[in-house]
Amino acid sequence: MKITRFWIIVWATLIHLDARTYVVSPQGNDASPGTFEKPIQTISSGARRAQPGDTVLVQGGVYRERITPMRGGMPGMPITYRAENGKRVLIKGSETWKPKWRKEGKGIYSAKPDDHLFSDRSSEYLDHYNPFKVLLASTPYRREGKKEAERKEEGDNRFGETDDDIAYTCGQIIVNDLPWMEVPLQEELASKGWWYDQKTERIWVHFGGLIPEEQNIEITTRRRLFAPVQRGLGHIVVEGFIFEHCGNQYPTNFWKEDKYAQKGAIGLEAGYNWVIRNNLVRYAKTTAIDCGRVDGNTPYNGYSHDNLIEGNYFIDNGSAGILSYGSKKLIIRNNVILRNNTLNFFGKKRWEHGGIKCHHLKNGRIEGNYIARNSYSPGIWLDNEFPGSRISRNIIHHNGTHGIFLEMSNYKFDQLLVDHNLIFENQMDAVYIHDASGATFSHNLISDSSSPSSGGQLVRIQQVSHRASTANHSFFHNLFMGRLTKIETNYPEFLSGLQRFDFNSYGFNEDDRNFLISNKSDVPYPWKQDAFQDLILKELDYGKTPTEWKKLKNKVSMNMDEWKTFWKNKGKKNDLNSFFSPTSKISYDEEKQEMAILNPRKTLEESFPSPYVMEKDFFGKNRINNKDDQFGPFSEGKDKRDTYKIWSGLEILKPHSLPAKDWNR
C-alpha cells in the first residue's frame, strides 16, 4: 500500500495535536500519569513515555540519574526536555556517600563503595559501569603512566620514561560541593586528595583535620548524564539544566579504540537536529558534551548534522568543553566555554581537549562564543578537514596554548573563513597552523601574550609531518598588535606553499624584522640553517648576513621591504596596502568585559579582491557605507583610545559558582 505525502502530513498533525507535557518532580511518583497534580519522579520515566511533539517538564530540584532518550522527534515536533523556568534543576552523575570509614592514620580514611550505588549500567560500556574500575586512557597532569607504558610496549616509541604504577580512574570524589584531586600513588596522599586501591577497591581520602562523617561527600556513579544508547536519533531539545559530576573517559585514539569513544556528559550519539540550549555543564571528569560521531564506526552516512549548541555554559570540566567528530551544519554559538582541561592533559596521545575541538567539521559555524582560560589547551582547534566552515565574532583569550589551531587539511584558498574574532593573551601563538591549508583570516584582532616566557607569536605556520600540505592561507584586514608581534610562515616549497597578506595593520615599525620565514617546509627540514640563510640571501640579492639572523634557528627574519620582495619573487604581491601602527596598544578589563584599543584608524583606498565581503563588524553593525574598507573587528573610532564592551552575553562565572536562578529563561 502506497502512503501519500498528504496522509503523512495528516498523521503527523494528529500526533502534534495530541502532544503531551509530562511533569517531573522530586516529590513525584513514576506510577503517576505525569500531570502537574500528579507528577512523575524521574526524568527517565518521562523519556520512556515521550513521543514526537511531547515535552518533559522538570521542576526544580536534584535528580541523580542518567537520562537515556528512547526515541527522537520529527520535523516540527521535537521531543523537548526542559527545566522549569526560574528554578535550578540539577542532574548529577553522583550519589551521596555515607560509608563506614576506616581510619588509616594521619588524617587519612578509607571505605569501599557498595556496588548498588552504580546505577548507570548501559550496554554501551565496553569495560565497566563503575568509573572507579576504569582507568583513564591517558594520564593527566603531564605524567607518563600505566597506559602510556602499554602503548610503548605496543611499539609507540614516542613516549619517554613511563611508570606502570601511575594510573588514574574515571571516578571523582566531591567533598562539600568541590571535586577533590585524585593522586595515582598511595604515597602521594600527603595533603587533601584521594586514591583508589584497585586491589581492594577501597577509596582512600586525606581529610586532614576534617571529620568525614561531618562532610557532604559524593562519588561519581554514572559515566554519562544525558545521552541515548541508540545512535542517530533526531529532533531532541535539551534546555535549562545544570549537569554536574560525570565519570567519563578521555577519548584517546577514539577513532580506532571504541572503548575510548568521545562520550561527553551530554552526548548526541550521531544525532541530528538536536538543540542544546541554556544549560550548564561542569565537573565532568573529562568532556562536557560531544555532538557528532563518537568513534570510528560510520553510521548514518558518517555525519551528525544540523545540531545547535547555543547559550550554554561549559565550565570547569576535566578535559574539553565541546568535542565534535564528523558534523555537518553544526552551529556552536553564544556559549561560555571557560576553565576546561582542569586535569591539565597535555602531550602525546592527549589531543582531545580544549575549549572547542572539532574533527571533520563541514559547513559548521562557531560564532559569538566566549572561550577563555582553558588550561594547556587551544581556544578553538579544528582538525582534519573543515570545508565551508566559519569561525566568527568569538572572544578567545588567556587559553593555555593557542588561540586558534588548525591542522590536517588539503585545500585551495578560501575554504574556511575566520573573521571578526578577538584573539589575545593566549599563552602560546594567537594563530597556529600546521599541516593545514585554505583558511582566510579577515578583520580579526590578533594579539600575542604579554607573558615574557610564553614564546608565543601572532601567527606561526609550519609543517610538522607528511599528512597534509601547509599552504593557501590568507590574512586580510586584520589588526595585529602585542608584545612580540611576530608573523611566521614556512618557505613555500616541498609540502608548503603560497600565502596571502594584505590590508593589515601591523603594530610595529616598517623596518622591524618581525616577518619570519622558516625552513619547516617538510619533515625533516629540507635545509640546514646555513644553507637556508644562503638561499634567502641569494633571493633577496644580499651579500651580507644580517646580524639578527645569528640568533635565529631554522628561520630568517625580514623587514617589510624584504618581506614584499620575497613574496614578489614567488608570484605574490603581498602587503602592498598594509599599514603600520607601532604605537598601537590594547588593554582588557576582565571584570567589566571592556577592551580599550589605541590604534590609528585609517580608511583604505581600495579592498583586496577577496571572495568574502565584510559589511558588518564584530557587533553585527553595518560598516560605514556598507564598504569593506577598514581593518580590524570594529568599524567605529578615529585616532583615539576607544573602549568597547566586548561581551554582553551570559554572566562570566567565578570558579565554583552558579548563575542566578533565572539565567535559563
C-alpha positions in Angstrom: 0.0 0.0 0.0 1.4 3.4 -1.0 1.3 6.1 1.6 1.0 9.5 0.1 2.6 12.7 1.4 -0.9 14.0 2.2 -1.6 11.2 4.6 1.9 11.5 6.2 1.1 15.2 6.9 -2.3 14.3 8.3 -0.9 11.6 10.6 1.9 14.0 11.9 -0.7 16.7 12.5 -2.8 14.4 14.6 0.2 13.4 16.6 1.1 17.0 17.2 -2.5 17.8 18.4 -2.2 15.0 20.9 1.1 16.3 22.2 1.5 15.9 26.0 3.6 17.5 28.7 5.0 15.1 31.3 5.7 16.9 34.6 8.6 15.6 36.7 9.1 16.5 40.4 11.4 15.1 43.1 8.2 14.6 45.1 6.5 12.7 42.3 5.9 9.0 41.7 6.8 7.1 38.5 3.5 5.3 38.7 1.7 8.6 38.3 0.4 10.0 34.9 2.8 12.9 34.9 0.4 15.8 35.3 1.0 18.9 37.4 -1.3 17.5 40.0 0.3 14.0 39.9 3.9 14.3 38.6 6.4 11.6 37.9 9.6 11.4 39.9 12.3 10.7 37.3 13.2 12.3 34.0 14.0 8.8 32.8 10.3 7.9 33.2 9.4 10.9 31.0 12.0 9.7 28.4 10.3 6.3 28.2 6.9 7.9 27.6 7.7 10.9 25.4 6.6 10.7 21.8 7.2 13.2 19.0 5.9 16.6 20.0 5.9 15.9 23.7 7.6 17.9 26.4 9.2 16.5 29.6 9.0 19.5 32.0 11.3 19.1 35.0 10.6 21.0 38.2 13.3 22.4 40.5 15.4 20.0 42.5 18.2 17.5 42.3 17.9 14.4 40.0 20.5 11.7 40.4 20.1 9.7 37.2 21.3 9.1 33.7 18.7 10.1 31.1 18.6 7.9 28.0 16.2 9.1 25.4 14.3 6.1 23.9 13.3 7.8 20.7 13.6 11.1 18.7 11.0 13.5 17.5 10.0 14.6 14.0 10.4 17.8 11.9 8.4 20.5 13.7 7.7 18.0 16.5 10.8 17.5 18.7 10.8 15.8 22.0 11.7 18.5 24.4 13.3 18.1 27.8 13.0 21.4 29.6 13.8 22.7 33.1 11.3 24.8 34.9 11.9 28.5 34.3 13.5 30.3 37.2 14.4 27.1 39.0 17.6 25.2 39.4 17.3 21.7 38.0 20.4 19.7 38.7 21.1 16.4 37.0 24.0 14.7 38.9 26.2 11.8 38.0 27.0 11.3 41.7 25.4 9.8 44.8 25.7 11.0 48.3 28.2 8.6 50.0 28.0 7.9 53.8 30.1 4.8 54.2 31.6 3.3 57.3 35.0 4.9 57.3 38.2 3.1 58.5 40.9 5.3 60.0 44.3 4.8 58.2 46.2 7.4 60.2 47.5 10.9 59.7 44.1 12.3 58.6 43.5 9.5 56.0 40.4 7.4 55.9 39.3 4.6 53.6 36.0 3.0 52.6 34.6 0.7 49.9 31.6 1.9 47.9 28.7 -0.5 47.6 28.1 -1.9 44.1 24.4 -0.9 44.1 25.4 2.8 44.0 26.5 2.4 40.4 23.2 2.5 38.5 24.4 3.5 35.1 24.8 0.0 33.6 24.3 0.9 30.0 25.1 -1.7 27.4 27.3 0.8 25.6 30.2 0.4 28.1 32.8 -2.0 26.8 34.8 -2.0 30.0 32.8 -1.4 33.3 29.9 0.6 34.6 31.8 1.6 37.7 34.0 4.6 36.8 36.5 3.8 39.6 37.2 0.5 37.9 38.0 2.1 34.6 41.5 3.7 34.1 41.8 6.9 32.2 43.0 6.2 28.7 45.8 8.8 29.1 47.3 10.1 32.3 46.7 13.8 33.2 49.0 16.4 34.7 51.7 15.7 32.1 52.6 12.4 33.7 53.5 9.2 31.8 51.8 6.3 33.4 50.4 2.8 33.0 48.5 3.4 29.8 51.5 5.1 28.2 53.7 2.2 29.2 51.3 -0.2 27.5 51.4 1.8 24.3 55.2 1.9 24.5 55.2 -1.9 24.6 52.9 -1.9 21.6 55.5 -0.1 19.6 54.8 3.5 20.1 58.3 4.8 20.7 57.3 8.5 21.2 56.9 8.1 24.9 59.7 8.8 27.3 60.1 7.4 30.8 56.9 5.8 32.0 55.8 4.4 35.3 53.5 1.3 35.3 52.2 2.2 38.8 50.9 5.6 37.8 47.2 5.2 37.0 44.1 7.4 37.3 40.5 6.4 37.2 37.3 7.8 35.7 35.9 8.4 39.1 35.5 11.5 41.2 35.2 12.4 44.9 33.3 15.6 45.6 33.6 17.0 49.2 31.4 19.9 50.2 30.4 20.5 46.5 34.0 20.7 45.3 35.9 17.9 43.3 39.0 16.8 45.1 42.2 15.9 43.3 43.0 12.3 42.6 46.5 11.0 43.1 47.8 7.9 41.3 50.0 6.6 44.1 49.2 5.9 47.8 52.3 7.6 49.0 51.1 10.9 47.4 48.3 11.2 49.8 50.3 13.8 51.7 47.6 16.5 51.6 43.9 16.8 50.6 43.3 14.3 47.9 42.1 10.8 47.2 43.4 7.5 45.8 41.7 4.3 44.6 43.2 1.0 45.5 42.5 -1.2 42.5 43.2 -4.4 44.5 40.9 -3.9 47.5 38.5 -1.5 45.7 38.7 0.9 48.6 38.8 4.7 48.2 41.4 6.4 50.4 40.8 10.1 51.2 43.0 12.5 53.0 40.6 14.7 55.0 43.3 16.4 57.1 41.6 17.8 60.2 38.1 17.3 58.8 35.9 14.6 60.2 34.5 12.7 57.2 31.1 11.9 58.8 30.5 15.7 59.1 31.2 16.4 55.4 28.9 16.3 52.4 30.6 13.6 50.3 29.5 12.5 46.8 31.1 10.0 44.5 30.5 9.7 40.7 28.5 6.7 40.0 27.4 7.4 36.4 29.5 7.7 33.3 27.1 9.8 31.3 24.3 12.1 32.2 22.1 12.7 29.1 22.8 10.5 26.1 20.9 7.9 24.1 22.3 4.4 23.5 20.7 4.2 20.1 22.6 6.2 17.6 21.1 8.6 15.1 18.1 9.9 17.0 16.8 13.3 15.8 14.8 16.3 16.8 15.5 16.4 20.5 15.7 19.6 22.6 17.5 19.9 25.9 17.3 23.2 27.7 17.7 24.9 31.1 19.5 22.2 33.1 22.6 22.1 35.3 24.6 18.9 34.7 27.5 18.1 37.0 29.7 15.2 38.2 30.3 12.6 35.5 32.7 9.7 35.4 33.5 9.7 31.7 36.6 8.7 29.8 39.4 10.6 28.0 39.0 9.8 24.2 42.5 8.7 23.4 42.6 7.2 19.9 38.8 7.4 19.9 38.6 6.8 16.1 40.0 3.3 16.4 39.5 2.2 20.1 35.8 2.1 20.7 36.0 1.8 24.5 37.7 5.2 24.4 35.0 6.9 22.3 34.2 10.6 22.6 31.4 10.5 25.2 30.6 13.7 27.0 28.4 14.2 30.0 25.9 15.2 27.3 26.1 13.1 24.1 24.2 13.3 20.8 25.4 9.9 19.6 25.5 10.8 15.9 22.1 12.5 16.2 20.6 15.2 14.1 18.5 18.3 14.6 19.3 18.5 18.3 19.1 21.7 20.2 21.2 22.0 23.4 20.3 25.4 24.8 20.7 27.3 28.1 22.4 24.5 30.0 25.4 24.5 32.3 27.8 21.5 32.3 30.6 21.4 34.9 32.8 19.0 36.8 32.7 16.2 34.2 35.8 14.0 34.7 36.7 14.8 31.1 34.4 16.1 28.3 31.3 18.3 28.8 29.5 17.5 25.5 30.1 15.5 22.3 28.0 16.5 19.3 29.0 14.3 16.4 30.1 10.7 15.8 31.7 9.2 18.8 34.1 6.6 17.4 35.4 5.1 14.2 32.1 3.5 13.3 30.3 5.3 10.4 26.5 5.2 10.8 24.1 7.5 9.1 26.3 8.4 6.2 29.1 9.2 8.6 27.9 12.5 9.8 25.8 14.0 12.5 24.0 17.1 11.1 22.0 20.3 11.8 22.7 20.4 15.5 22.6 23.7 17.5 24.6 24.2 20.7 23.5 27.6 22.0 23.7 29.8 25.1 25.3 27.2 27.3 28.0 27.2 30.0 30.7 24.5 29.6 33.0 25.3 32.5 35.5 23.7 34.9 35.5 20.2 33.2 38.4 17.8 33.3 39.4 18.0 29.6 37.2 19.5 27.0 34.2 21.8 26.7 32.9 20.7 23.3 34.1 17.8 21.1 32.7 17.0 17.7 33.8 14.3 15.2 32.0 14.3 11.8 29.4 17.0 11.9 27.7 18.8 9.1 26.0 22.2 9.6 26.8 22.2 13.3 26.2 25.6 14.9 28.0 26.5 18.2 27.1 30.0 19.3 26.8 32.3 22.2 28.3 29.8 24.7 30.7 30.5 27.6 33.5 27.9 27.4 35.7 28.6 30.4 38.4 26.9 32.5 38.2 23.5 31.0 41.0 20.9 31.0 41.3 21.2 34.7 43.3 17.9 34.7 45.9 19.5 32.5 46.0 16.9 29.8 48.9 17.7 27.5 51.4 15.8 25.4 51.5 12.6 23.4 48.1 10.9 23.0 46.4 13.8 24.7 44.9 15.6 21.7 41.2 15.8 22.5 40.8 18.7 24.9 40.4 22.5 24.9 37.6 24.9 24.5 36.2 23.5 21.2 37.8 20.7 19.3 36.2 19.6 16.0 37.3 16.9 13.5 35.7 16.8 10.1 33.6 19.9 10.5 31.7 20.6 7.3 29.7 23.8 6.8 29.9 24.5 10.5 29.6 27.8 12.4 31.4 28.7 15.6 30.1 32.2 16.4 29.8 34.6 19.2 31.3 32.4 22.0 33.4 33.4 25.0 36.3 31.0 25.1 38.8 31.7 27.9 41.3 30.2 30.4 41.2 26.6 29.1 44.3 25.1 30.6 47.1 23.7 28.4 44.7 24.0 25.5 43.7 26.0 22.4 40.6 28.0 22.5 39.4 26.6 19.1 41.0 23.6 17.5 39.9 22.4 14.0 41.4 19.1 13.0 41.2 17.0 9.8 39.0 19.0 7.4 36.8 22.0 7.8 35.4 22.9 4.4 32.7 25.6 4.1 33.0 26.4 7.8 33.2 29.8 9.6 34.7 31.0 12.9 33.3 34.4 13.6 32.9 37.0 16.4 34.4 34.9 19.2 36.3 36.2 22.2 39.3 33.9 22.6 41.7 34.9 25.4 44.1 33.5 28.1 43.9 29.9 26.8 46.8 27.7 27.8 48.3 27.2 24.3 47.0 28.7 21.1 44.0 30.9 20.4 43.1 29.2 17.2 44.8 26.0 16.0 44.2 24.5 12.5 45.6 21.1 11.3 45.1 18.4 8.7 43.6 19.7 5.6 44.5 20.0 1.9 42.6 22.9 0.3 42.9 25.7 -2.1 42.4 29.2 -0.9 39.2 30.3 0.9 37.7 27.1 2.3 37.5 28.3 5.9 36.6 31.9 7.0 37.9 33.2 10.3 36.6 36.7 10.8 36.0 39.4 13.4 37.4 37.4 16.3 39.2 38.9 19.3 42.2 36.7 19.8 44.5 37.9 22.6 46.6 36.9 25.6 46.7 33.2 24.8 49.8 31.6 26.3 51.4 30.5 23.0 50.6 31.6 19.5 47.5 33.6 18.7 47.1 31.6 15.5 48.9 28.4 15.0 48.7 26.3 11.8 50.4 23.1 10.8 49.7 20.5 8.1 46.7 22.5 7.0 45.6 24.7 4.1 42.9 27.0 2.9 41.9 29.4 5.7 41.1 33.1 5.3 41.6 35.3 8.3 39.8 38.6 7.9 39.1 41.6 10.2 40.4 39.9 13.4 42.2 41.4 16.3 45.2 39.2 16.7 47.4 39.9 19.7 50.0 37.8 21.5 50.7 37.1 25.1 52.2 39.7 27.5 54.0 36.9 29.4 57.7 37.2 28.7 58.2 33.5 29.0 55.4 32.5 26.6 57.4 32.4 23.4 54.2 33.0 21.6 53.7 34.8 18.3 50.9 36.4 16.4 50.9 33.8 13.6 53.0 30.6 13.3 52.6 28.4 10.1 54.8 25.3 9.7 55.0 21.7 8.5 55.3 19.0 11.2 54.5 15.8 9.2 53.7 14.4 5.8 49.9 14.2 6.4 48.8 17.3 4.5 50.3 20.5 3.0 50.6 23.8 4.7 49.7 26.5 2.2 47.0 28.8 0.8 46.2 30.9 3.9 45.1 34.5 3.6 45.3 37.3 6.1 43.3 40.4 5.1 42.2 43.5 7.1 43.5 42.2 10.4 44.7 44.3 13.3 48.0 42.8 14.5 49.3 44.1 17.8 51.1 42.9 21.0 54.4 42.4 22.6 56.3 40.2 20.1 54.2 40.9 17.0 56.0 38.1 15.1 54.4 36.6 11.9 56.0 33.4 10.7 55.3 31.2 7.7 57.4 28.4 6.2 59.2 28.6 2.9 56.8 27.9 0.0 58.2 24.7 -1.4 58.0 20.9 -0.7 54.8 20.4 1.3 54.4 24.1 1.9 53.0 26.7 -0.5 51.9 30.3 -1.1 50.3 32.6 1.5 48.4 35.9 1.0 48.7 39.0 3.2 47.3 42.5 2.6 45.3 45.4 4.0 46.5 44.6 7.6 47.5 46.9 10.4 50.8 45.9 11.9 51.7 47.0 15.4 55.4 47.6 14.7 57.7 49.7 12.6 58.1 49.0 8.9 61.8 48.4 9.4 61.4 45.9 12.3 62.4 42.4 11.4 59.1 40.8 12.6 58.3 38.8 9.5 59.8 35.3 9.7 60.3 32.6 7.1 61.3 29.2 8.4 62.8 26.1 6.8 60.0 24.0 8.2 58.5 23.1 4.8 58.8 19.4 5.1 60.0 16.8 7.7 62.9 16.5 8.1 63.6 20.2 7.3 64.9 20.4 3.7 67.7 22.9 4.6 70.1 23.3 7.5 70.3 26.8 8.9 73.4 28.0 7.0 72.1 26.7 3.7 68.7 28.2 4.3 70.2 31.6 5.1 72.3 31.4 1.9 69.2 30.6 -0.1 67.3 33.6 1.3 70.3 35.9 0.8 70.5 35.0 -2.8 66.8 35.5 -3.4 67.0 39.0 -1.7 70.2 39.8 -3.5 72.0 40.5 -0.2 75.7 39.9 0.1 75.9 40.0 3.9 74.1 38.1 6.5 72.0 40.4 8.7 73.2 40.5 12.3 69.7 39.5 13.6 69.9 36.1 11.8 72.8 34.9 14.0 70.4 34.5 16.9 67.8 32.5 15.0 67.4 28.8 14.5 65.6 27.3 11.4 64.4 30.7 10.2 65.3 34.1 9.0 63.8 37.5 9.8 62.7 40.2 7.4 61.5 43.8 7.5 58.6 44.9 5.3 60.7 45.7 2.2 62.4 42.3 2.3 59.1 40.5 3.0 57.5 42.1 0.0 60.5 41.3 -2.2 60.5 37.7 -1.0 56.8 37.1 -1.9 57.1 39.1 -5.2 59.7 36.6 -6.2 57.2 33.8 -5.5 54.5 35.5 -7.6 52.5 37.1 -4.8 52.2 40.9 -4.3 51.8 40.7 -0.6 51.1 43.6 1.8 51.1 46.4 -0.8 48.3 48.1 1.0 49.1 47.3 4.6 49.5 49.9 7.3 51.9 50.2 10.3 50.9 51.5 13.7 53.8 51.0 16.2 52.0 52.9 18.9 49.1 50.5 19.0 48.1 49.3 22.4 45.5 47.0 23.8 44.2 46.6 27.4 41.4 44.4 28.7 39.3 44.7 31.9 38.1 41.2 32.6 35.8 42.2 35.3 33.9 44.8 33.2 34.4 42.9 29.9 35.8 46.1 28.4 38.6 46.3 25.8 40.5 49.5 25.2 42.4 49.9 21.9 44.7 52.7 21.0 45.2 52.4 17.3 45.4 55.0 14.5 42.4 54.4 12.2 42.7 54.5 8.5 40.2 54.2 5.7 41.7 52.1 2.9 41.5 53.4 -0.7 40.7 50.0 -2.1 39.9 46.5 -1.0 41.6 43.2 -1.8 39.6 41.1 -4.2 38.7 38.5 -1.5 35.6 36.4 -2.0 34.4 37.5 1.4 32.9 41.0 1.7 32.6 42.1 5.3 29.7 44.5 5.5 29.2 44.1 9.3 31.6 44.4 12.2 32.2 42.5 15.4 29.0 43.7 16.9 27.0 42.9 13.8 26.7 46.6 12.9 26.8 47.7 9.3 30.2 49.2 8.3 30.3 52.8 7.2 28.6 53.0 3.8 28.5 49.2 3.9 32.0 49.2 2.5 34.7 46.7 3.5 37.4 49.5 3.5 38.7 49.2 7.1 40.8 46.8 9.1 40.2 45.1 12.4 37.0 43.9 14.0 35.4 47.3 14.9 34.2 49.9 12.4 33.8 52.9 14.7 36.5 55.2 16.1 39.1 57.7 15.0 42.7 58.4 16.2 42.0 58.0 19.9 41.6 55.3 22.5 38.3 53.5 22.0 36.7 51.4 24.8 34.4 48.6 23.8 32.1 46.5 25.9 33.0 43.3 24.1 30.8 40.8 25.9 27.1 41.2 26.9 26.1 37.6 26.9 26.0 35.1 29.8 27.5 36.2 33.1 31.2 35.2 33.3 31.1 33.0 36.4 33.8 32.8 39.0 35.2 29.3 39.8 32.8 27.1 41.7 29.8 29.5 41.3 26.4 29.2 39.6 24.4 31.8 37.7 21.3 33.5 39.0 18.3 31.2 39.3 16.5 32.8 36.3 19.5 32.6 34.0 17.9 29.8 31.9 14.8 31.7 30.8 
